[in-house]
Amino acid sequence: MGRWKNIEIDYQKDIENYCTLCGAILLRRFWVNENKGKELNFCNPECERLFKDYWLPKYGKKS
Ligand SMILES: [Zn+2]
């Protein structure tokens, strides 16, 4: 199951998160889900759905 994640803006750390599907920069609040033990970040559940329905079947078969 995925979950919403909030990031505290911390200028000491230079963390940048990108959507796994569309590559958009994620700020403040984004959707997180795990795939094979690896945390994946998305804009929202819709991006995750597209990733699983479209991207993984097409490009994710190698592993
Ligand atoms: Zn996205």
N, CA, C, O and the ligand as a Tripos MOL2 file, in Angstrom:
@<TRIPOS>MOLECULE
protein
  253   251    64     0     0
PROTEIN
NO_CHARGES

@<TRIPOS>ATOM
      1 N           0.8270   -1.2060    0.0000 N.3       1 MET1
      2 CA          0.0000    0.0000    0.0000 C.3       1 MET1
      3 C           0.8610    1.2560    0.0000 C.2       1 MET1
      4 O           1.8850    1.3200    0.6800 O.2       1 MET1
      5 N           0.4470    2.2270   -0.7490 N.am      2 GLY2
      6 CA          1.1750    3.4860   -0.7670 C.3       2 GLY2
      7 C           0.7180    4.3970    0.3430 C.2       2 GLY2
      8 O          -0.2560    4.1140    1.0410 O.2       2 GLY2
      9 N           1.4260    5.4850    0.4980 N.am      3 ARG3
     10 CA          1.0380    6.4540    1.5260 C.3       3 ARG3
     11 C           1.5120    7.8420    1.1100 C.2       3 ARG3
     12 O           2.4550    7.9800    0.3310 O.2       3 ARG3
     13 N           0.8540    8.8580    1.6350 N.am      4 TRP4
     14 CA          1.3110   10.2190    1.4140 C.3       4 TRP4
     15 C           2.4740   10.5140    2.3410 C.2       4 TRP4
     16 O           2.4880   10.0740    3.4900 O.2       4 TRP4
     17 N           3.4310   11.2470    1.8510 N.am      5 LYS5
     18 CA          4.5760   11.6210    2.6620 C.3       5 LYS5
     19 C           4.7680   13.1270    2.5890 C.2       5 LYS5
     20 O           4.7300   13.7230    1.5130 O.2       5 LYS5
     21 N           4.9740   13.7220    3.7410 N.am      6 ASN6
     22 CA          5.2440   15.1590    3.7890 C.3       6 ASN6
     23 C           6.7190   15.3800    4.0810 C.2       6 ASN6
     24 O           7.2870   14.7290    4.9580 O.2       6 ASN6
     25 N           7.3320   16.2860    3.3580 N.am      7 ILE7
     26 CA          8.7090   16.6050    3.6680 C.3       7 ILE7
     27 C           8.7800   17.9800    4.2970 C.2       7 ILE7
     28 O           8.1840   18.9410    3.8110 O.2       7 ILE7
     29 N           9.5090   18.0500    5.3700 N.am      8 GLU8
     30 CA          9.7940   19.3460    5.9740 C.3       8 GLU8
     31 C          10.8690   20.0190    5.1160 C.2       8 GLU8
     32 O          11.8740   19.4080    4.7510 O.2       8 GLU8
     33 N          10.6320   21.2570    4.8170 N.am      9 ILE9
     34 CA         11.6390   21.9770    4.0570 C.3       9 ILE9
     35 C          12.8300   22.2790    4.9580 C.2       9 ILE9
     36 O          12.7180   22.9580    5.9780 O.2       9 ILE9
     37 N          13.9460   21.7590    4.5480 N.am     10 ASP10
     38 CA         15.1470   21.9000    5.3550 C.3      10 ASP10
     39 C          16.2860   22.3320    4.4440 C.2      10 ASP10
     40 O          16.7880   21.5560    3.6310 O.2      10 ASP10
     41 N          16.6730   23.5640    4.5990 N.am     11 TYR11
     42 CA         17.6710   24.1040    3.6830 C.3      11 TYR11
     43 C          19.0760   23.6010    3.9850 C.2      11 TYR11
     44 O          20.0050   23.8200    3.2080 O.2      11 TYR11
     45 N          19.2220   22.9270    5.1210 N.am     12 GLN12
     46 CA         20.5150   22.3260    5.4200 C.3      12 GLN12
     47 C          20.7710   21.1160    4.5380 C.2      12 GLN12
     48 O          21.9010   20.8290    4.1420 O.2      12 GLN12
     49 N          19.7170   20.4390    4.2540 N.am     13 LYS13
     50 CA         19.8450   19.2530    3.4100 C.3      13 LYS13
     51 C          19.3890   19.6040    2.0070 C.2      13 LYS13
     52 O          18.4120   20.3270    1.8130 O.2      13 LYS13
     53 N          20.0920   19.0960    1.0670 N.am     14 ASP14
     54 CA         19.7600   19.3970   -0.3110 C.3      14 ASP14
     55 C          19.1020   18.1790   -0.9540 C.2      14 ASP14
     56 O          19.6340   17.5590   -1.8750 O.2      14 ASP14
     57 N          17.9340   17.8690   -0.4300 N.am     15 ILE15
     58 CA         17.2410   16.6840   -0.9300 C.3      15 ILE15
     59 C          16.3200   17.0700   -2.0690 C.2      15 ILE15
     60 O          15.5390   18.0170   -1.9680 O.2      15 ILE15
     61 N          16.4240   16.3320   -3.1380 N.am     16 GLU16
     62 CA         15.4770   16.5220   -4.2200 C.3      16 GLU16
     63 C          14.8470   15.1790   -4.5440 C.2      16 GLU16
     64 O          15.5300   14.1700   -4.7160 O.2      16 GLU16
     65 N          13.5500   15.1990   -4.6200 N.am     17 ASN17
     66 CA         12.8220   13.9880   -4.9530 C.3      17 ASN17
     67 C          12.1230   14.1740   -6.2870 C.2      17 ASN17
     68 O          11.5850   15.2380   -6.5920 O.2      17 ASN17
     69 N          12.1480   13.1170   -7.0630 N.am     18 TYR18
     70 CA         11.5110   13.1600   -8.3730 C.3      18 TYR18
     71 C          10.4970   12.0490   -8.5120 C.2      18 TYR18
     72 O          10.6560   10.9650   -7.9520 O.2      18 TYR18
     73 N           9.4560   12.3340   -9.2640 N.am     19 CYS19
     74 CA          8.4580   11.3110   -9.5440 C.3      19 CYS19
     75 C           9.0710   10.2130  -10.4040 C.2      19 CYS19
     76 O           9.6970   10.4850  -11.4280 O.2      19 CYS19
     77 N           8.8790    8.9700   -9.9710 N.am     20 THR20
     78 CA          9.4370    7.8460  -10.7060 C.3      20 THR20
     79 C           8.8730    7.7570  -12.1140 C.2      20 THR20
     80 O           9.5670    7.3320  -13.0370 O.2      20 THR20
     81 N           7.6440    8.1480  -12.2790 N.am     21 LEU21
     82 CA          7.0100    8.0460  -13.5910 C.3      21 LEU21
     83 C           7.3410    9.2240  -14.4940 C.2      21 LEU21
     84 O           7.8930    9.0330  -15.5770 O.2      21 LEU21
     85 N           7.0130   10.4310  -14.0690 N.am     22 CYS22
     86 CA          7.0650   11.5640  -14.9820 C.3      22 CYS22
     87 C           8.2570   12.4770  -14.7270 C.2      22 CYS22
     88 O           8.5070   13.3930  -15.5100 O.2      22 CYS22
     89 N           8.9960   12.2430  -13.6450 N.am     23 GLY23
     90 CA         10.2030   13.0150  -13.4090 C.3      23 GLY23
     91 C           9.9850   14.3960  -12.8290 C.2      23 GLY23
     92 O          10.9280   15.1740  -12.6920 O.2      23 GLY23
     93 N           8.7370   14.7050  -12.4870 N.am     24 ALA24
     94 CA          8.4480   16.0100  -11.8830 C.3      24 ALA24
     95 C           9.1280   16.1240  -10.5170 C.2      24 ALA24
     96 O           9.2300   15.1380   -9.7870 O.2      24 ALA24
     97 N           9.5810   17.3030  -10.1830 N.am     25 ILE25
     98 CA         10.1630   17.5230   -8.8680 C.3      25 ILE25
     99 C           9.0510   17.5120   -7.8280 C.2      25 ILE25
    100 O           8.0290   18.1780   -7.9930 O.2      25 ILE25
    101 N           9.2530   16.7600   -6.7720 N.am     26 LEU26
    102 CA          8.2270   16.6050   -5.7470 C.3      26 LEU26
    103 C           8.5310   17.5000   -4.5610 C.2      26 LEU26
    104 O           9.6210   17.4510   -3.9900 O.2      26 LEU26
    105 N           7.5640   18.3070   -4.2030 N.am     27 LEU27
    106 CA          7.7410   19.2480   -3.1070 C.3      27 LEU27
    107 C           6.6970   19.0080   -2.0340 C.2      27 LEU27
    108 O           5.5250   18.7700   -2.3230 O.2      27 LEU27
    109 N           7.1360   19.0730   -0.8210 N.am     28 ARG28
    110 CA          6.2530   19.0820    0.3550 C.3      28 ARG28
    111 C           5.4580   17.8000    0.5600 C.2      28 ARG28
    112 O           5.5420   17.1760    1.6180 O.2      28 ARG28
    113 N           4.6980   17.4110   -0.4370 N.am     29 ARG29
    114 CA          3.8220   16.2690   -0.2190 C.3      29 ARG29
    115 C           3.8180   15.4150   -1.4820 C.2      29 ARG29
    116 O           3.5590   15.9100   -2.5790 O.2      29 ARG29
    117 N           4.1020   14.1590   -1.3160 N.am     30 PHE30
    118 CA          4.0730   13.2600   -2.4700 C.3      30 PHE30
    119 C           3.7060   11.8570   -2.0530 C.2      30 PHE30
    120 O           3.5970   11.5500   -0.8660 O.2      30 PHE30
    121 N           3.5210   11.0290   -3.0220 N.am     31 TRP31
    122 CA          3.0180    9.6760   -2.8040 C.3      31 TRP31
    123 C           4.1860    8.6920   -2.8380 C.2      31 TRP31
    124 O           5.0070    8.7110   -3.7550 O.2      31 TRP31
    125 N           4.2410    7.8380   -1.8270 N.am     32 VAL32
    126 CA          5.3370    6.8810   -1.7300 C.3      32 VAL32
    127 C           4.7770    5.4620   -1.7520 C.2      32 VAL32
    128 O           3.7790    5.1650   -1.0950 O.2      32 VAL32
    129 N           5.4190    4.6110   -2.4980 N.am     33 ASN33
    130 CA          5.0830    3.2020   -2.4180 C.3      33 ASN33
    131 C           6.3410    2.3900   -2.6230 C.2      33 ASN33
    132 O           7.3290    2.8760   -3.1730 O.2      33 ASN33
    133 N           6.2950    1.1550   -2.1770 N.am     34 GLU34
    134 CA          7.4680    0.3050   -2.3080 C.3      34 GLU34
    135 C           7.2800   -0.7090   -3.4110 C.2      34 GLU34
    136 O           6.1910   -1.2450   -3.6180 O.2      34 GLU34
    137 N           8.3700   -0.9580   -4.1150 N.am     35 ASN35
    138 CA          8.3720   -1.9740   -5.1540 C.3      35 ASN35
    139 C           9.5990   -2.8300   -4.9500 C.2      35 ASN35
    140 O          10.7250   -2.3550   -5.0970 O.2      35 ASN35
    141 N           9.3920   -4.0780   -4.6140 N.am     36 LYS36
    142 CA         10.5020   -4.9930   -4.3530 C.3      36 LYS36
    143 C          11.4550   -4.4330   -3.3010 C.2      36 LYS36
    144 O          12.6740   -4.5170   -3.4440 O.2      36 LYS36
    145 N          10.8840   -3.8650   -2.2500 N.am     37 GLY37
    146 CA         11.6800   -3.3680   -1.1430 C.3      37 GLY37
    147 C          12.3360   -2.0220   -1.3790 C.2      37 GLY37
    148 O          13.0420   -1.5120   -0.5100 O.2      37 GLY37
    149 N          12.1090   -1.4440   -2.5470 N.am     38 LYS38
    150 CA         12.6950   -0.1440   -2.8460 C.3      38 LYS38
    151 C          11.6040    0.9210   -2.8140 C.2      38 LYS38
    152 O          10.5300    0.7350   -3.3860 O.2      38 LYS38
    153 N          11.8820    2.0290   -2.1480 N.am     39 GLU39
    154 CA         10.8920    3.0890   -2.0560 C.3      39 GLU39
    155 C          10.8350    3.9030   -3.3390 C.2      39 GLU39
    156 O          11.8540    4.3800   -3.8390 O.2      39 GLU39
    157 N           9.6330    4.0520   -3.8570 N.am     40 LEU40
    158 CA          9.4570    4.8330   -5.0690 C.3      40 LEU40
    159 C           8.5860    6.0460   -4.7800 C.2      40 LEU40
    160 O           7.6030    5.9540   -4.0450 O.2      40 LEU40
    161 N           8.9510    7.1790   -5.3600 N.am     41 ASN41
    162 CA          8.2080    8.4200   -5.1400 C.3      41 ASN41
    163 C           7.3860    8.7750   -6.3770 C.2      41 ASN41
    164 O           7.8330    8.6170   -7.5130 O.2      41 ASN41
    165 N           6.1830    9.2540   -6.1220 N.am     42 PHE42
    166 CA          5.3040    9.6710   -7.2070 C.3      42 PHE42
    167 C           4.6040   10.9740   -6.8440 C.2      42 PHE42
    168 O           4.5140   11.3350   -5.6710 O.2      42 PHE42
    169 N           4.1020   11.6870   -7.8810 N.am     43 CYS43
    170 CA          3.3040   12.8910   -7.6410 C.3      43 CYS43
    171 C           2.0600   12.5600   -6.8280 C.2      43 CYS43
    172 O           1.6890   13.2850   -5.9050 O.2      43 CYS43
    173 N           1.4310   11.4610   -7.1860 N.am     44 ASN44
    174 CA          0.1360   11.0940   -6.6150 C.3      44 ASN44
    175 C          -0.1550    9.6380   -6.9860 C.2      44 ASN44
    176 O           0.5870    9.0320   -7.7590 O.2      44 ASN44
    177 N          -1.2250    9.0830   -6.4400 N.am     45 PRO45
    178 CA         -1.5380    7.6780   -6.7470 C.3      45 PRO45
    179 C          -1.7700    7.4240   -8.2340 C.2      45 PRO45
    180 O          -1.5540    6.3120   -8.7160 O.2      45 PRO45
    181 N          -2.1990    8.4270   -8.9460 N.am     46 GLU46
    182 CA         -2.4230    8.2650  -10.3870 C.3      46 GLU46
    183 C          -1.1180    7.9890  -11.1220 C.2      46 GLU46
    184 O          -1.0800    7.1500  -12.0230 O.2      46 GLU46
    185 N          -0.0550    8.6830  -10.7500 N.am     47 CYS47
    186 CA          1.2530    8.4250  -11.3580 C.3      47 CYS47
    187 C           1.7220    7.0130  -11.0130 C.2      47 CYS47
    188 O           2.3210    6.3320  -11.8460 O.2      47 CYS47
    189 N           1.4510    6.5820   -9.8000 N.am     48 GLU48
    190 CA          1.8340    5.2280   -9.4240 C.3      48 GLU48
    191 C           1.0610    4.1990  -10.2400 C.2      48 GLU48
    192 O           1.6240    3.1990  -10.6850 O.2      48 GLU48
    193 N          -0.2170    4.4490  -10.4310 N.am     49 ARG49
    194 CA         -1.0560    3.5260  -11.1810 C.3      49 ARG49
    195 C          -0.5460    3.3990  -12.6200 C.2      49 ARG49
    196 O          -0.4480    2.2980  -13.1620 O.2      49 ARG49
    197 N          -0.2270    4.5360  -13.2210 N.am     50 LEU50
    198 CA          0.3000    4.5140  -14.5820 C.3      50 LEU50
    199 C           1.6360    3.7840  -14.6460 C.2      50 LEU50
    200 O           1.9190    3.0520  -15.5950 O.2      50 LEU50
    201 N           2.4500    3.9990  -13.6150 N.am     51 PHE51
    202 CA          3.7470    3.3280  -13.5630 C.3      51 PHE51
    203 C           3.5650    1.8130  -13.5500 C.2      51 PHE51
    204 O           4.2450    1.0890  -14.2770 O.2      51 PHE51
    205 N           2.6390    1.3440  -12.7160 N.am     52 LYS52
    206 CA          2.4380   -0.1080  -12.5980 C.3      52 LYS52
    207 C           1.7170   -0.6940  -13.8080 C.2      52 LYS52
    208 O           2.0230   -1.8000  -14.2540 O.2      52 LYS52
    209 N           0.7490    0.0680  -14.3320 N.am     53 ASP53
    210 CA         -0.0450   -0.4710  -15.4380 C.3      53 ASP53
    211 C           0.6610   -0.3630  -16.7800 C.2      53 ASP53
    212 O           0.4760   -1.2080  -17.6570 O.2      53 ASP53
    213 N           1.4560    0.6590  -16.9350 N.am     54 TYR54
    214 CA          2.0350    0.9370  -18.2400 C.3      54 TYR54
    215 C           3.5480    0.7710  -18.2770 C.2      54 TYR54
    216 O           4.0840    0.0410  -19.1100 O.2      54 TYR54
    217 N           4.2280    1.4560  -17.3640 N.am     55 TRP55
    218 CA          5.6890    1.4940  -17.4380 C.3      55 TRP55
    219 C           6.3110    0.1470  -17.0850 C.2      55 TRP55
    220 O           7.1570   -0.3600  -17.8220 O.2      55 TRP55
    221 N           5.8990   -0.4290  -15.9700 N.am     56 LEU56
    222 CA          6.5010   -1.6970  -15.5370 C.3      56 LEU56
    223 C           6.3170   -2.8250  -16.5370 C.2      56 LEU56
    224 O           7.2890   -3.5080  -16.8580 O.2      56 LEU56
    225 N           5.1070   -3.0470  -17.0450 N.am     57 PRO57
    226 CA          4.9540   -4.1250  -18.0270 C.3      57 PRO57
    227 C           5.7700   -3.8830  -19.2880 C.2      57 PRO57
    228 O           6.2010   -4.8320  -19.9430 O.2      57 PRO57
    229 N           5.9830   -2.6170  -19.6300 N.am     58 LYS58
    230 CA          6.6780   -2.3200  -20.8780 C.3      58 LYS58
    231 C           8.1880   -2.3080  -20.7220 C.2      58 LYS58
    232 O           8.9150   -2.8010  -21.5850 O.2      58 LYS58
    233 N           8.6590   -1.7370  -19.6080 N.am     59 TYR59
    234 CA         10.1100   -1.5430  -19.4730 C.3      59 TYR59
    235 C          10.7220   -2.2900  -18.2870 C.2      59 TYR59
    236 O          11.9450   -2.3900  -18.1820 O.2      59 TYR59
    237 N           9.8860   -2.8090  -17.4040 N.am     60 GLY60
    238 CA         10.4040   -3.3200  -16.1380 C.3      60 GLY60
    239 C          10.6070   -4.8190  -16.0790 C.2      60 GLY60
    240 O          10.7190   -5.3780  -14.9880 O.2      60 GLY60
    241 N          10.6580   -5.4860  -17.2200 N.am     61 LYS61
    242 CA         10.7220   -6.9390  -17.1970 C.3      61 LYS61
    243 C          12.1150   -7.5100  -17.0360 C.2      61 LYS61
    244 O          12.2780   -8.7000  -16.7640 O.2      61 LYS61
    245 N          13.1070   -6.6770  -17.2000 N.am     62 LYS62
    246 CA         14.4840   -7.1910  -17.1980 C.3      62 LYS62
    247 C          14.8880   -7.7950  -15.8570 C.2      62 LYS62
    248 O          15.6240   -8.7820  -15.8190 O.2      62 LYS62
    249 N          14.4170   -7.2170  -14.7630 N.am     63 SER63
    250 CA         14.7740   -7.7440  -13.4460 C.3      63 SER63
    251 C          13.7480   -8.7740  -13.0210 C.2      63 SER63
    252 O          13.8590   -9.3450  -11.9360 O.2      63 SER63
    253 ZN          4.3300   12.1140  -11.6460 Zn       64 ZN64
@<TRIPOS>BOND
     1     1     2 1
     2     2     3 1
     3     3     4 2
     4     3     5 am
     5     5     6 1
     6     6     7 1
     7     7     8 2
     8     7     9 am
     9     9    10 1
    10    10    11 1
    11    11    12 2
    12    11    13 am
    13    13    14 1
    14    14    15 1
    15    15    16 2
    16    15    17 am
    17    17    18 1
    18    18    19 1
    19    19    20 2
    20    19    21 am
    21    21    22 1
    22    22    23 1
    23    23    24 2
    24    23    25 am
    25    25    26 1
    26    26    27 1
    27    27    28 2
    28    27    29 am
    29    29    30 1
    30    30    31 1
    31    31    32 2
    32    31    33 am
    33    33    34 1
    34    34    35 1
    35    35    36 2
    36    35    37 am
    37    37    38 1
    38    38    39 1
    39    39    40 2
    40    39    41 am
    41    41    42 1
    42    42    43 1
    43    43    44 2
    44    43    45 am
    45    45    46 1
    46    46    47 1
    47    47    48 2
    48    47    49 am
    49    49    50 1
    50    50    51 1
    51    51    52 2
    52    51    53 am
    53    53    54 1
    54    54    55 1
    55    55    56 2
    56    55    57 am
    57    57    58 1
    58    58    59 1
    59    59    60 2
    60    59    61 am
    61    61    62 1
    62    62    63 1
    63    63    64 2
    64    63    65 am
    65    65    66 1
    66    66    67 1
    67    67    68 2
    68    67    69 am
    69    69    70 1
    70    70    71 1
    71    71    72 2
    72    71    73 am
    73    73    74 1
    74    74    75 1
    75    75    76 2
    76    75    77 am
    77    77    78 1
    78    78    79 1
    79    79    80 2
    80    79    81 am
    81    81    82 1
    82    82    83 1
    83    83    84 2
    84    83    85 am
    85    85    86 1
    86    86    87 1
    87    87    88 2
    88    87    89 am
    89    89    90 1
    90    90    91 1
    91    91    92 2
    92    91    93 am
    93    93    94 1
    94    94    95 1
    95    95    96 2
    96    95    97 am
    97    97    98 1
    98    98    99 1
    99    99   100 2
   100    99   101 am
   101   101   102 1
   102   102   103 1
   103   103   104 2
   104   103   105 am
   105   105   106 1
   106   106   107 1
   107   107   108 2
   108   107   109 am
   109   109   110 1
   110   110   111 1
   111   111   112 2
   112   111   113 am
   113   113   114 1
   114   114   115 1
   115   115   116 2
   116   115   117 am
   117   117   118 1
   118   118   119 1
   119   119   120 2
   120   119   121 am
   121   121   122 1
   122   122   123 1
   123   123   124 2
   124   123   125 am
   125   125   126 1
   126   126   127 1
   127   127   128 2
   128   127   129 am
   129   129   130 1
   130   130   131 1
   131   131   132 2
   132   131   133 am
   133   133   134 1
   134   134   135 1
   135   135   136 2
   136   135   137 am
   137   137   138 1
   138   138   139 1
   139   139   140 2
   140   139   141 am
   141   141   142 1
   142   142   143 1
   143   143   144 2
   144   143   145 am
   145   145   146 1
   146   146   147 1
   147   147   148 2
   148   147   149 am
   149   149   150 1
   150   150   151 1
   151   151   152 2
   152   151   153 am
   153   153   154 1
   154   154   155 1
   155   155   156 2
   156   155   157 am
   157   157   158 1
   158   158   159 1
   159   159   160 2
   160   159   161 am
   161   161   162 1
   162   162   163 1
   163   163   164 2
   164   163   165 am
   165   165   166 1
   166   166   167 1
   167   167   168 2
   168   167   169 am
   169   169   170 1
   170   170   171 1
   171   171   172 2
   172   171   173 am
   173   173   174 1
   174   174   175 1
   175   175   176 2
   176   175   177 am
   177   177   178 1
   178   178   179 1
   179   179   180 2
   180   179   181 am
   181   181   182 1
   182   182   183 1
   183   183   184 2
   184   183   185 am
   185   185   186 1
   186   186   187 1
   187   187   188 2
   188   187   189 am
   189   189   190 1
   190   190   191 1
   191   191   192 2
   192   191   193 am
   193   193   194 1
   194   194   195 1
   195   195   196 2
   196   195   197 am
   197   197   198 1
   198   198   199 1
   199   199   200 2
   200   199   201 am
   201   201   202 1
   202   202   203 1
   203   203   204 2
   204   203   205 am
   205   205   206 1
   206   206   207 1
   207   207   208 2
   208   207   209 am
   209   209   210 1
   210   210   211 1
   211   211   212 2
   212   211   213 am
   213   213   214 1
   214   214   215 1
   215   215   216 2
   216   215   217 am
   217   217   218 1
   218   218   219 1
   219   219   220 2
   220   219   221 am
   221   221   222 1
   222   222   223 1
   223   223   224 2
   224   223   225 am
   225   225   226 1
   226   226   227 1
   227   227   228 2
   228   227   229 am
   229   229   230 1
   230   230   231 1
   231   231   232 2
   232   231   233 am
   233   233   234 1
   234   234   235 1
   235   235   236 2
   236   235   237 am
   237   237   238 1
   238   238   239 1
   239   239   240 2
   240   239   241 am
   241   241   242 1
   242   242   243 1
   243   243   244 2
   244   243   245 am
   245   245   246 1
   246   246   247 1
   247   247   248 2
   248   247   249 am
   249   249   250 1
   250   250   251 1
   251   251   252 2
@<TRIPOS>SUBSTRUCTURE
     1 MET1         2 RESIDUE 1 A MET
     2 GLY2         6 RESIDUE 1 A GLY
     3 ARG3        10 RESIDUE 1 A ARG
     4 TRP4        14 RESIDUE 1 A TRP
     5 LYS5        18 RESIDUE 1 A LYS
     6 ASN6        22 RESIDUE 1 A ASN
     7 ILE7        26 RESIDUE 1 A ILE
     8 GLU8        30 RESIDUE 1 A GLU
     9 ILE9        34 RESIDUE 1 A ILE
    10 ASP10       38 RESIDUE 1 A ASP
    11 TYR11       42 RESIDUE 1 A TYR
    12 GLN12       46 RESIDUE 1 A GLN
    13 LYS13       50 RESIDUE 1 A LYS
    14 ASP14       54 RESIDUE 1 A ASP
    15 ILE15       58 RESIDUE 1 A ILE
    16 GLU16       62 RESIDUE 1 A GLU
    17 ASN17       66 RESIDUE 1 A ASN
    18 TYR18       70 RESIDUE 1 A TYR
    19 CYS19       74 RESIDUE 1 A CYS
    20 THR20       78 RESIDUE 1 A THR
    21 LEU21       82 RESIDUE 1 A LEU
    22 CYS22       86 RESIDUE 1 A CYS
    23 GLY23       90 RESIDUE 1 A GLY
    24 ALA24       94 RESIDUE 1 A ALA
    25 ILE25       98 RESIDUE 1 A ILE
    26 LEU26      102 RESIDUE 1 A LEU
    27 LEU27      106 RESIDUE 1 A LEU
    28 ARG28      110 RESIDUE 1 A ARG
    29 ARG29      114 RESIDUE 1 A ARG
    30 PHE30      118 RESIDUE 1 A PHE
    31 TRP31      122 RESIDUE 1 A TRP
    32 VAL32      126 RESIDUE 1 A VAL
    33 ASN33      130 RESIDUE 1 A ASN
    34 GLU34      134 RESIDUE 1 A GLU
    35 ASN35      138 RESIDUE 1 A ASN
    36 LYS36      142 RESIDUE 1 A LYS
    37 GLY37      146 RESIDUE 1 A GLY
    38 LYS38      150 RESIDUE 1 A LYS
    39 GLU39      154 RESIDUE 1 A GLU
    40 LEU40      158 RESIDUE 1 A LEU
    41 ASN41      162 RESIDUE 1 A ASN
    42 PHE42      166 RESIDUE 1 A PHE
    43 CYS43      170 RESIDUE 1 A CYS
    44 ASN44      174 RESIDUE 1 A ASN
    45 PRO45      178 RESIDUE 1 A PRO
    46 GLU46      182 RESIDUE 1 A GLU
    47 CYS47      186 RESIDUE 1 A CYS
    48 GLU48      190 RESIDUE 1 A GLU
    49 ARG49      194 RESIDUE 1 A ARG
    50 LEU50      198 RESIDUE 1 A LEU
    51 PHE51      202 RESIDUE 1 A PHE
    52 LYS52      206 RESIDUE 1 A LYS
    53 ASP53      210 RESIDUE 1 A ASP
    54 TYR54      214 RESIDUE 1 A TYR
    55 TRP55      218 RESIDUE 1 A TRP
    56 LEU56      222 RESIDUE 1 A LEU
    57 PRO57      226 RESIDUE 1 A PRO
    58 LYS58      230 RESIDUE 1 A LYS
    59 TYR59      234 RESIDUE 1 A TYR
    60 GLY60      238 RESIDUE 1 A GLY
    61 LYS61      242 RESIDUE 1 A LYS
    62 LYS62      246 RESIDUE 1 A LYS
    63 SER63      250 RESIDUE 1 A SER
    64 ZN64       253 GROUP 0 **** ****
